[in-house]
Amino acid sequence: MAKTDEYGLVPPTEEAALEALGELVGPGTAAGLWDISCRALYLPRPVEAVSDLRRVAEHLMETGDLMRVTGRSLKVRAITFDALSGIGS
């Protein structure tokens, strides 16, 4: 399996996810939705593990069409990062 540094891939972060979500719904709403998702999943903030970011993404995808776009994007990024870094292999 190829390493992430070979691709220049950086891990997904809560900050980047909030920024992307904020572009769709505004920063205040994004922060609120993120917080609700983290609380529902019993995740401490900031969310740092890629697997936990993926869980938040999946939760966001269930909340509505607009959230599904950002959630799916974050989920794909988390899956790609895990695959390229050899996590779970």
N, C-alpha and C positions, 0 to 999 in steps of 0.2 A: 504494500500500500504506500502511495506517495505521501510525503510529509507536507504539512500545511506551509512550511517556510519555502518549499519549492515553488509554491503558487503565490506567495506573498499574501496569503489569506490571514486575516486577523479574526480572532473569535468575535462572535456577536456579543453585544453588550446591552444592558438595560438602557443605558443612555442613548445608544443608537436607535433602539427600538422605540423609546419614548419620543425621540426626535421625528422618526418616520410617522408614528401615530399622530404626533402633534401637527404635522403638515396636513393631515386629513381632517382632524376634528378640533384643532387648536390645542395649545400646550396645557391649559388648565383642565380641559376635558380629558385629554390624553393621560395626564397624571392621575386623575380620578379613576378612570377606567382601569389603568394599570394597578392602582392601589386596590381596587375592588377585586381584581383577578388574583392578585397576590394573597389577599386575605382569604378568598374563597379556597385557595390551594394551600393555605397555611405555610406560605413561603416568606421568609424574612427578607427585608429590603436592605441593601440592593440585591437584586437577583444576580448571582454571579455564575453559577454552574450552567453550562450550555444545555444540559438536560432539563434544568428548571426553566430556562428561557423558552425551551420548546413546549413545556407544559403551559406556560403563560400564553404562548402563541395559540395553542390548541383551545385554551379557554376563551381567548379573544375571538377566535373563529366562530364560536357558538353564540356570540352576543349580537350579531347582526351582519348585514352585508358589507358595510364599510369596514367594520372590524375584521371581517373575514379576509379582506385584501391584505391588510397589514399583518394579521396573524399568520396567514399562509406564507407571506414573504419571509417573516422571521423564522417560521418552522423550516422552510426550505434552506435558509442560511444555516440554521443549527444542524440540520441533517447533513448538509454538505461539509460543514466544518468537522463534524464527528467522523464522517467517512474518510475525509482526507487526512485527518490526524490519527487514524487507526484506532479510535476509541471503539471498544466493543468487538474488536477483531481478535 
